[in-house]
Amino acid sequence: MAFSSAGRSGPLADINVTPLVDVMLVLLIIFIVTAPMLSRPINVQLPQATDRVVDRPEPPPPIELRLDASSQLSWDGQPMAIGDLQSRLQAQASQHAGNLPELRISTDPSAEYDGMAKILAAAEATGMQRIAFVQ
């Protein structure tokens, strides 16, 4: 490819389309190769619609836990000791096997972290999976 400057006094403004043509040819070859693979049918077993109603058990009411500034724990508004929490949560877990209640925990902003850590440890030990923090 020769460049001549006869009669021109500036840079060439022609676009080099060779790389563009190369890319387009490569894409064309890719599409030609992959198109037959995409046109083959795939057998899929879809579920069939039925008139059957699925009975889902009613979820148990949530457990409201409140930790106040003096590290006093209350279960649904009734005071209790933090040490008794794990046994009570275990009783709830065995009562509602497979459908555990939601645990809603609220704390006073000036409560100690140790009380919250004990509540979360008891919840983890009993297998509580749905835990919500509320204000």
N, CA and C atoms as an extended XYZ file, in Angstrom:
405
Properties=species:S:1:pos:R:3:atomname:S:1:resname:S:1:resid:I:1 pbc="F F F"
N         0.848       -1.154        0.000 N   MET     1
C         0.000        0.000        0.000 CA  MET     1
C         0.905        1.231        0.000 C   MET     1
N         0.771        2.031       -1.001 N   ALA     2
C         1.643        3.194       -1.152 CA  ALA     2
C         0.836        4.450       -0.885 C   ALA     2
N         1.488        5.373       -0.240 N   PHE     3
C         0.856        6.657        0.019 CA  PHE     3
C         1.550        7.693       -0.851 C   PHE     3
N         0.755        8.421       -1.560 N   SER     4
C         1.357        9.479       -2.365 CA  SER     4
C         0.868       10.811       -1.866 C   SER     4
N         1.703       11.732       -1.868 N   SER     5
C         1.323       13.054       -1.396 CA  SER     5
C         1.228       14.042       -2.536 C   SER     5
N         1.121       13.523       -3.763 N   ALA     6
C         1.033       14.401       -4.915 CA  ALA     6
C        -0.314       15.095       -4.924 C   ALA     6
N        -0.322       16.358       -4.795 N   GLY     7
C        -1.538       17.134       -4.857 CA  GLY     7
C        -2.254       17.276       -3.520 C   GLY     7
N        -1.817       16.572       -2.482 N   ARG     8
C        -2.453       16.682       -1.162 CA  ARG     8
C        -1.450       17.238       -0.176 C   ARG     8
N        -1.955       18.016        0.704 N   SER     9
C        -1.045       18.609        1.678 CA  SER     9
C        -1.494       18.339        3.113 C   SER     9
N        -2.283       17.299        3.371 N   GLY    10
C        -2.752       17.000        4.719 CA  GLY    10
C        -2.834       15.504        4.953 C   GLY    10
N        -3.274       15.121        6.119 N   PRO    11
C        -3.375       13.699        6.423 CA  PRO    11
C        -4.529       13.054        5.648 C   PRO    11
N        -4.419       11.740        5.461 N   LEU    12
C        -5.459       10.995        4.762 CA  LEU    12
C        -6.670       10.811        5.681 C   LEU    12
N        -7.835       10.985        5.173 N   ALA    13
C        -9.053       10.860        5.963 CA  ALA    13
C        -9.827        9.590        5.626 C   ALA    13
N        -9.198        8.655        4.908 N   ASP    14
C        -9.870        7.413        4.541 CA  ASP    14
C        -9.840        6.445        5.724 C   ASP    14
N       -10.940        5.737        5.905 N   ILE    15
C       -11.043        4.757        6.972 CA  ILE    15
C       -10.532        3.420        6.466 C   ILE    15
N        -9.734        2.763        7.283 N   ASN    16
C        -9.223        1.447        6.941 CA  ASN    16
C       -10.283        0.426        7.360 C   ASN    16
N       -10.965       -0.179        6.420 N   VAL    17
C       -12.063       -1.103        6.720 CA  VAL    17
C       -11.612       -2.551        6.779 C   VAL    17
N       -10.357       -2.835        6.561 N   THR    18
C        -9.876       -4.218        6.570 CA  THR    18
C       -10.088       -4.890        7.931 C   THR    18
N        -9.768       -4.264        9.077 N   PRO    19
C       -10.040       -4.924       10.368 CA  PRO    19
C       -11.543       -5.151       10.596 C   PRO    19
N       -12.365       -4.226       10.143 N   LEU    20
C       -13.810       -4.375       10.294 CA  LEU    20
C       -14.314       -5.572        9.484 C   LEU    20
N       -13.826       -5.728        8.280 N   VAL    21
C       -14.216       -6.859        7.436 CA  VAL    21
C       -13.738       -8.160        8.061 C   VAL    21
N       -12.544       -8.187        8.625 N   ASP    22
C       -12.031       -9.389        9.279 CA  ASP    22
C       -12.914       -9.796       10.457 C   ASP    22
N       -13.284       -8.845       11.278 N   VAL    23
C       -14.149       -9.133       12.429 CA  VAL    23
C       -15.511       -9.625       11.967 C   VAL    23
N       -16.077       -9.005       10.970 N   MET    24
C       -17.387       -9.412       10.469 CA  MET    24
C       -17.338      -10.828        9.889 C   MET    24
N       -16.261      -11.191        9.199 N   LEU    25
C       -16.139      -12.543        8.658 CA  LEU    25
C       -16.009      -13.581        9.770 C   LEU    25
N       -15.262      -13.264       10.803 N   VAL    26
C       -15.133      -14.183       11.939 CA  VAL    26
C       -16.493      -14.379       12.609 C   VAL    26
N       -17.244      -13.299       12.827 N   LEU    27
C       -18.575      -13.411       13.422 CA  LEU    27
C       -19.519      -14.211       12.534 C   LEU    27
N       -19.424      -14.021       11.236 N   LEU    28
C       -20.260      -14.775       10.313 CA  LEU    28
C       -19.963      -16.270       10.408 C   LEU    28
N       -18.694      -16.623       10.487 N   ILE    29
C       -18.323      -18.032       10.616 CA  ILE    29
C       -18.831      -18.602       11.936 C   ILE    29
N       -18.722      -17.836       13.022 N   ILE    30
C       -19.220      -18.301       14.328 CA  ILE    30
C       -20.722      -18.545       14.270 C   ILE    30
N       -21.471      -17.635       13.677 N   PHE    31
C       -22.916      -17.808       13.583 CA  PHE    31
C       -23.289      -18.979       12.680 C   PHE    31
N       -22.547      -19.188       11.611 N   ILE    32
C       -22.828      -20.316       10.716 CA  ILE    32
C       -22.595      -21.641       11.449 C   ILE    32
N       -21.565      -21.706       12.279 N   VAL    33
C       -21.258      -22.941       13.005 CA  VAL    33
C       -22.265      -23.192       14.135 C   VAL    33
N       -22.679      -22.151       14.856 N   THR    34
C       -23.558      -22.348       16.016 CA  THR    34
C       -25.031      -22.402       15.666 C   THR    34
N       -25.449      -21.917       14.541 N   ALA    35
C       -26.877      -21.895       14.190 CA  ALA    35
C       -27.487      -23.283       14.113 C   ALA    35
N       -26.846      -24.297       13.535 N   PRO    36
C       -27.468      -25.629       13.530 CA  PRO    36
C       -27.635      -26.215       14.924 C   PRO    36
N       -26.766      -25.888       15.850 N   MET    37
C       -26.900      -26.397       17.216 CA  MET    37
C       -28.107      -25.806       17.915 C   MET    37
N       -28.437      -24.576       17.623 N   LEU    38
C       -29.552      -23.910       18.277 CA  LEU    38
C       -30.903      -24.328       17.714 C   LEU    38
N       -30.919      -24.901       16.525 N   SER    39
C       -32.197      -25.236       15.906 CA  SER    39
C       -32.690      -26.634       16.269 C   SER    39
N       -31.898      -27.423       16.994 N   ARG    40
C       -32.334      -28.754       17.398 CA  ARG    40
C       -33.331      -28.641       18.547 C   ARG    40
N       -34.388      -29.445       18.534 N   PRO    41
C       -35.351      -29.372       19.637 CA  PRO    41
C       -34.780      -30.001       20.909 C   PRO    41
N       -35.175      -29.441       22.023 N   ILE    42
C       -34.755      -29.949       23.331 CA  ILE    42
C       -36.008      -30.439       24.046 C   ILE    42
N       -35.995      -31.684       24.464 N   ASN    43
C       -37.144      -32.245       25.181 CA  ASN    43
C       -37.133      -31.761       26.624 C   ASN    43
N       -38.206      -31.112       27.007 N   VAL    44
C       -38.346      -30.584       28.356 CA  VAL    44
C       -39.636      -31.137       28.946 C   VAL    44
N       -39.549      -31.678       30.141 N   GLN    45
C       -40.730      -32.202       30.818 CA  GLN    45
C       -41.276      -31.097       31.733 C   GLN    45
N       -42.331      -30.437       31.297 N   LEU    46
C       -42.942      -29.365       32.063 CA  LEU    46
C       -43.989      -29.938       33.006 C   LEU    46
N       -44.188      -29.321       34.147 N   PRO    47
C       -45.228      -29.811       35.058 CA  PRO    47
C       -46.608      -29.531       34.469 C   PRO    47
N       -47.529      -30.437       34.739 N   GLN    48
C       -48.885      -30.297       34.231 CA  GLN    48
C       -49.757      -29.593       35.267 C   GLN    48
N       -50.648      -28.760       34.795 N   ALA    49
C       -51.556      -28.033       35.677 CA  ALA    49
C       -52.603      -28.983       36.230 C   ALA    49
N       -52.914      -28.808       37.499 N   THR    50
C       -53.946      -29.619       38.144 CA  THR    50
C       -54.897      -28.701       38.896 C   THR    50
N       -56.025      -29.256       39.254 N   ASP    51
C       -57.007      -28.508       40.037 CA  ASP    51
C       -56.818      -28.745       41.530 C   ASP    51
N       -55.801      -29.480       41.885 N   ARG    52
C       -55.565      -29.814       43.285 CA  ARG    52
C       -55.085      -28.584       44.049 C   ARG    52
N       -55.601      -28.388       45.230 N   VAL    53
C       -55.207      -27.274       46.081 CA  VAL    53
C       -54.169      -27.779       47.073 C   VAL    53
N       -53.073      -27.080       47.150 N   VAL    54
C       -52.013      -27.459       48.071 CA  VAL    54
C       -52.318      -26.852       49.434 C   VAL    54
N       -52.375      -27.716       50.423 N   ASP    55
C       -52.632      -27.244       51.786 CA  ASP    55
C       -51.316      -26.896       52.450 C   ASP    55
N       -51.140      -25.618       52.691 N   ARG    56
C       -49.948      -25.162       53.400 CA  ARG    56
C       -50.364      -24.821       54.818 C   ARG    56
N       -49.595      -25.271       55.772 N   PRO    57
C       -49.961      -24.961       57.154 CA  PRO    57
C       -49.839      -23.465       57.430 C   PRO    57
N       -50.677      -22.992       58.272 N   GLU    58
C       -50.649      -21.585       58.674 CA  GLU    58
C       -49.350      -21.325       59.439 C   GLU    58
N       -48.607      -20.292       59.066 N   PRO    59
C       -47.353      -20.040       59.786 CA  PRO    59
C       -47.643      -19.666       61.239 C   PRO    59
N       -46.784      -20.103       62.141 N   PRO    60
C       -46.998      -19.766       63.550 CA  PRO    60
C       -46.785      -18.274       63.781 C   PRO    60
N       -47.384      -17.739       64.813 N   PRO    61
C       -47.200      -16.297       65.083 CA  PRO    61
C       -45.744      -16.014       65.423 C   PRO    61
N       -45.258      -14.826       65.069 N   PRO    62
C       -43.847      -14.499       65.346 CA  PRO    62
C       -43.594      -14.356       66.842 C   PRO    62
N       -42.366      -14.575       67.209 N   ILE    63
C       -41.933      -14.418       68.601 CA  ILE    63
C       -41.303      -13.038       68.728 C   ILE    63
N       -41.841      -12.235       69.608 N   GLU    64
C       -41.342      -10.876       69.836 CA  GLU    64
C       -40.406      -10.887       71.044 C   GLU    64
N       -39.126      -10.610       70.829 N   LEU    65
C       -38.154      -10.506       71.909 CA  LEU    65
C       -37.724       -9.049       72.038 C   LEU    65
N       -37.637       -8.585       73.284 N   ARG    66
C       -37.242       -7.198       73.543 CA  ARG    66
C       -36.169       -7.204       74.610 C   ARG    66
N       -35.050       -6.560       74.326 N   LEU    67
C       -33.956       -6.419       75.281 CA  LEU    67
C       -33.885       -4.945       75.659 C   LEU    67
N       -34.119       -4.646       76.943 N   ASP    68
C       -34.127       -3.239       77.347 CA  ASP    68
C       -32.737       -2.806       77.825 C   ASP    68
N       -32.643       -1.568       78.297 N   ALA    69
C       -31.352       -0.981       78.664 CA  ALA    69
C       -30.703       -1.698       79.839 C   ALA    69
N       -31.496       -2.307       80.707 N   SER    70
C       -30.936       -3.014       81.870 CA  SER    70
C       -30.687       -4.488       81.564 C   SER    70
N       -30.635       -4.857       80.285 N   SER    71
C       -30.404       -6.229       79.816 CA  SER    71
C       -31.483       -7.189       80.302 C   SER    71
N       -32.681       -6.692       80.475 N   GLN    72
C       -33.824       -7.544       80.825 CA  GLN    72
C       -34.512       -7.963       79.533 C   GLN    72
N       -34.704       -9.264       79.366 N   LEU    73
C       -35.309       -9.814       78.166 CA  LEU    73
C       -36.795      -10.040       78.414 C   LEU    73
N       -37.603       -9.717       77.403 N   SER    74
C       -39.037      -10.010       77.491 CA  SER    74
C       -39.465      -10.763       76.243 C   SER    74
N       -40.293      -11.793       76.447 N   TRP    75
C       -40.819      -12.656       75.381 CA  TRP    75
C       -42.288      -12.298       75.230 C   TRP    75
N       -42.655      -11.707       74.107 N   ASP    76
C       -44.027      -11.251       73.846 CA  ASP    76
C       -44.564      -10.404       74.994 C   ASP    76
N       -43.702       -9.553       75.544 N   GLY    77
C       -44.116       -8.629       76.594 CA  GLY    77
C       -43.991       -9.179       77.998 C   GLY    77
N       -43.645      -10.450       78.183 N   GLN    78
C       -43.509      -11.042       79.515 CA  GLN    78
C       -42.027      -11.220       79.825 C   GLN    78
N       -41.565      -10.692       80.965 N   PRO    79
C       -40.139      -10.786       81.286 CA  PRO    79
C       -39.691      -12.235       81.493 C   PRO    79
N       -38.469      -12.495       81.097 N   MET    80
C       -37.877      -13.817       81.306 CA  MET    80
C       -36.368      -13.668       81.390 C   MET    80
N       -35.697      -14.696       81.906 N   ALA    81
C       -34.243      -14.684       82.032 CA  ALA    81
C       -33.617      -15.091       80.694 C   ALA    81
N       -32.479      -14.496       80.388 N   ILE    82
C       -31.796      -14.820       79.137 CA  ILE    82
C       -31.339      -16.276       79.145 C   ILE    82
N       -31.019      -16.812       80.306 N   GLY    83
C       -30.587      -18.201       80.413 CA  GLY    83
C       -31.673      -19.198       80.029 C   GLY    83
N       -32.946      -18.814       80.179 N   ASP    84
C       -34.057      -19.706       79.835 CA  ASP    84
C       -34.461      -19.606       78.366 C   ASP    84
N       -33.830      -18.710       77.640 N   LEU    85
C       -34.243      -18.454       76.258 CA  LEU    85
C       -34.027      -19.666       75.361 C   LEU    85
N       -32.881      -20.316       75.463 N   GLN    86
C       -32.585      -21.421       74.556 CA  GLN    86
C       -33.555      -22.585       74.763 C   GLN    86
N       -33.893      -22.905       75.998 N   SER    87
C       -34.834      -24.006       76.231 CA  SER    87
C       -36.225      -23.650       75.717 C   SER    87
N       -36.612      -22.403       75.856 N   ARG    88
C       -37.935      -21.998       75.373 CA  ARG    88
C       -37.981      -21.974       73.837 C   ARG    88
N       -36.890      -21.520       73.216 N   LEU    89
C       -36.825      -21.553       71.758 CA  LEU    89
C       -36.805      -22.996       71.253 C   LEU    89
N       -36.123      -23.883       71.987 N   GLN    90
C       -36.095      -25.292       71.597 CA  GLN    90
C       -37.495      -25.891       71.678 C   GLN    90
N       -38.265      -25.503       72.678 N   ALA    91
C       -39.651      -25.985       72.787 CA  ALA    91
C       -40.487      -25.489       71.613 C   ALA    91
N       -40.292      -24.245       71.218 N   GLN    92
C       -41.022      -23.711       70.061 CA  GLN    92
C       -40.605      -24.427       68.783 C   GLN    92
N       -39.308      -24.736       68.652 N   ALA    93
C       -38.819      -25.425       67.455 CA  ALA    93
C       -39.391      -26.839       67.368 C   ALA    93
N       -39.488      -27.531       68.497 N   SER    94
C       -40.051      -28.885       68.460 CA  SER    94
C       -41.567      -28.849       68.265 C   SER    94
N       -42.213      -27.816       68.745 N   GLN    95
C       -43.666      -27.694       68.586 CA  GLN    95
C       -44.032      -27.404       67.132 C   GLN    95
N       -43.252      -26.589       66.468 N   HIS    96
C       -43.521      -26.204       65.083 CA  HIS    96
C       -42.449      -26.796       64.168 C   HIS    96
N       -42.269      -28.077       64.198 N   ALA    97
C       -41.213      -28.729       63.405 CA  ALA    97
C       -41.440      -28.479       61.918 C   ALA    97
N       -40.408      -28.000       61.238 N   GLY    98
C       -40.485      -27.748       59.803 CA  GLY    98
C       -41.047      -26.388       59.446 C   GLY    98
N       -41.756      -25.746       60.339 N   ASN    99
C       -42.348      -24.430       60.069 CA  ASN    99
C       -42.065      -23.538       61.271 C   ASN    99
N       -40.804      -23.162       61.415 N   LEU   100
C       -40.389      -22.393       62.584 CA  LEU   100
C       -40.951      -20.977       62.537 C   LEU   100
N       -41.278      -20.426       63.705 N   PRO   101
C       -41.786      -19.052       63.715 CA  PRO   101
C       -40.669      -18.049       63.455 C   PRO   101
N       -41.075      -16.857       63.061 N   GLU   102
C       -40.114      -15.776       62.857 CA  GLU   102
C       -39.750      -15.190       64.214 C   GLU   102
N       -38.489      -14.892       64.382 N   LEU   103
C       -37.992      -14.319       65.621 CA  LEU   103
C       -37.745      -12.837       65.385 C   LEU   103
N       -38.521      -11.981       66.055 N   ARG   104
C       -38.378      -10.523       65.900 CA  ARG   104
C       -37.700       -9.974       67.146 C   ARG   104
N       -36.534       -9.405       66.954 N   ILE   105
C       -35.725       -8.924       68.072 CA  ILE   105
C       -35.652       -7.408       68.016 C   ILE   105
N       -35.984       -6.783       69.137 N   SER   106
C       -35.808       -5.333       69.248 CA  SER   106
C       -34.996       -5.054       70.503 C   SER   106
N       -34.147       -4.059       70.422 N   THR   107
C       -33.299       -3.719       71.565 CA  THR   107
C       -33.352       -2.233       71.827 C   THR   107
N       -33.068       -1.909       73.039 N   ASP   108
C       -32.904       -0.517       73.426 CA  ASP   108
C       -31.530       -0.070       72.915 C   ASP   108
N       -31.401        1.161       72.428 N   PRO   109
C       -30.094        1.596       71.916 CA  PRO   109
C       -28.977        1.547       72.960 C   PRO   109
N       -29.310        1.629       74.245 N   SER   110
C       -28.271        1.607       75.277 CA  SER   110
C       -28.091        0.217       75.890 C   SER   110
N       -28.685       -0.810       75.300 N   ALA   111
C       -28.518       -2.174       75.810 CA  ALA   111
C       -27.111       -2.665       75.510 C   ALA   111
N       -26.626       -3.580       76.355 N   GLU   112
C       -25.290       -4.122       76.160 CA  GLU   112
C       -25.291       -5.147       75.032 C   GLU   112
N       -24.163       -5.204       74.331 N   TYR   113
C       -24.032       -6.124       73.206 CA  TYR   113
C       -24.027       -7.577       73.669 C   TYR   113
N       -23.580       -7.828       74.874 N   ASP   114
C       -23.505       -9.194       75.390 CA  ASP   114
C       -24.881       -9.858       75.416 C   ASP   114
N       -25.904       -9.110       75.777 N   GLY   115
C       -27.261       -9.658       75.787 CA  GLY   115
C       -27.730      -10.034       74.392 C   GLY   115
N       -27.432       -9.179       73.425 N   MET   116
C       -27.812       -9.476       72.034 CA  MET   116
C       -27.041      -10.679       71.524 C   MET   116
N       -25.768      -10.800       71.889 N   ALA   117
C       -24.961      -11.945       71.460 CA  ALA   117
C       -25.531      -13.242       72.029 C   ALA   117
N       -26.000      -13.227       73.266 N   LYS   118
C       -26.602      -14.418       73.874 CA  LYS   118
C       -27.911      -14.791       73.173 C   LYS   118
N       -28.694      -13.789       72.802 N   ILE   119
C       -29.954      -14.062       72.095 CA  ILE   119
C       -29.670      -14.699       70.743 C   ILE   119
N       -28.715      -14.135       69.998 N   LEU   120
C       -28.388      -14.680       68.683 CA  LEU   120
C       -27.758      -16.071       68.778 C   LEU   120
N       -26.960      -16.316       69.819 N   ALA   121
C       -26.371      -17.643       70.000 CA  ALA   121
C       -27.458      -18.668       70.304 C   ALA   121
N       -28.427      -18.303       71.121 N   ALA   122
C       -29.532      -19.219       71.429 CA  ALA   122
C       -30.373      -19.486       70.191 C   ALA   122
N       -30.598      -18.473       69.383 N   ALA   123
C       -31.385      -18.650       68.159 CA  ALA   123
C       -30.654      -19.560       67.179 C   ALA   123
N       -29.338      -19.394       67.076 N   GLU   124
C       -28.570      -20.246       66.166 CA  GLU   124
C       -28.538      -21.687       66.666 C   GLU   124
N       -28.418      -21.867       67.974 N   ALA   125
C       -28.342      -23.213       68.535 CA  ALA   125
C       -29.650      -23.976       68.349 C   ALA   125
N       -30.769      -23.289       68.314 N   THR   126
C       -32.058      -23.970       68.143 CA  THR   126
C       -32.474      -24.067       66.686 C   THR   126
N       -31.715      -23.487       65.770 N   GLY   127
C       -32.010      -23.630       64.344 CA  GLY   127
C       -32.990      -22.614       63.805 C   GLY   127
N       -33.182      -21.507       64.494 N   MET   128
C       -34.057      -20.453       63.981 CA  MET   128
C       -33.443      -19.870       62.720 C   MET   128
N       -34.233      -19.807       61.652 N   GLN   129
C       -33.716      -19.335       60.370 CA  GLN   129
C       -34.255      -17.967       59.993 C   GLN   129
N       -35.426      -17.634       60.470 N   ARG   130
C       -36.028      -16.340       60.115 CA  ARG   130
C       -35.917      -15.418       61.307 C   ARG   130
N       -34.937      -14.511       61.260 N   ILE   131
C       -34.699      -13.569       62.341 CA  ILE   131
C       -34.815      -12.168       61.766 C   ILE   131
N       -35.597      -11.338       62.438 N   ALA   132
C       -35.789       -9.953       62.003 CA  ALA   132
C       -35.408       -9.025       63.145 C   ALA   132
N       -34.776       -7.926       62.794 N   PHE   133
C       -34.423       -6.901       63.771 CA  PHE   133
C       -35.363       -5.729       63.578 C   PHE   133
N       -36.100       -5.378       64.619 N   VAL   134
C       -37.079       -4.304       64.539 CA  VAL   134
C       -36.718       -3.232       65.557 C   VAL   134
N       -37.270       -2.050       65.336 N   GLN   135
C       -37.016       -0.950       66.275 CA  GLN   135
C       -38.166       -0.783       67.203 C   GLN   135
